[in-house]
Amino acid sequence: MTWAIKSKISRMERDDFSQNNLWDKIVFSKIRHLFGNRVQLVISSSAPLSAEVANFNRSVFSCQFAEGYGQTECIVGCWQISGDIHSGETGIPTPVNHIKLIDMPEKDYYAKDRVGEICIRSQAVFKGYLNDEVKTRETIDNEGWLHTGDIGQWTKNGTMKIIDRKNSVFKIHYSMNTEMSTAEILTIDLIHFNSISDNTFSSFVSDLEL
């Protein structure tokens, strides 16, 4: 499968989105058939998609696979244009949006290095949270920039890549910061629920090797 995907991606890099090569006949056509064999566009948003998943879908469907970035507060901030097959990136800013990166020194991210917290300003940005002026002021600054809390990086292609999340950092002791996304899990609460009976079983597993 790895060789098949590499072969298809290589063809797409040459603007060849055909569905009749050897790997299509052996593997991918069978998967396309399960989806009706009529998929022409795939869109991914919300949480960042891994390059492996994106490349697999591009290889299977041989069509435009667009990754986008946005939030409830600003809808679509970035979008992959037709022909962009760079997996793990979310494309260029949409025409209505201005996007900038700002420093986040607590994580050693600086805009001069083309990396930082993503801020968006446009007519697409929401006006504020209902009945929550404090949260609104924390999210939108005096110049109208929406501070998304996401950490982005401008790639050499001029596209945005989401690499981190601001609130994954917590101060736990004096000036010591820790990142929960990479923290070691020492104890997990495993819960088994049986919908047929009234009994719920819970157990704790510790000292896991991850």
Helices and strands as residue ranges (DSSP letters): H 2-13, H 22-23, I 24-28, H 29-34, E 41-44, H 51-61, E 64-71, E 75-79, E 92-93, E 98-102, G 105-107, G 111-113, E 115-121, H 133-139, E 146-154, E 160-165, G 166-168, E 169-173, E 176-179, G 180-182, E 187-193, E 200-206
